[in-house]
Amino acid sequence: DDILFLKENLSKDDTWETKEFTDTADYGQVLVLQYRFACTAADVSLVIGNNAFSHVYKVQMQPWLRTLMGPYGQANERYTWYYAKGVGLVYYKKLHQTFTYGEWQIKDWTVY
């Protein structure tokens, strides 16, 4: 299934979520996963290294988990993406609680 990780015409505080995904964990329990997205900044400027970007959108995603009969709870991960109009993804960060688990930033690009 496709996951909509970015939407057109975003505004700050827009939210959306995926459908539920159900699977069995290695230890045998059936879990339900859903990704929840929020636009936390819209049409802003951003500087990464020596590069300045305009029309940038910041999107955060958190996975939520539950058992078949239980309520949803937040997983301990948070993903943050910055997208610049006309360029695409310019920065990415993955946190596990407060520990940075992965990070990437654009260094060079060509727009055709």
CORWOJO-V733221 format. One line per field, one symbol per residue. ss: DSSP state (A for helix, B for strand, O for the rest). psi: psi as a letter, one per 40 degrees, with the letter a starting at -180 (. if undefined). Layout:
# CORWOJO-V733221
ss = ???
psi = ???
This chain:
# CORWOJO-V733221
ss = OOOOOOOOOOOOOOBBBOOOBBBBOOOOOBBBBBBBBBBBBBBBBBBBOOBBBBBBBBBBBBBBBBBOOOOOBBOOBBBBBBBBOOOBBBBBBBBBOOBBBBBBBOOOOOOO
psi = iihgehiifiiheiiiiiihhhihideehhihhhhhihhehhfiihhhbehhiifihhhihhihiiideiiiihifihhhihhhhedaheiihhihbehhdiiiiidiihh.
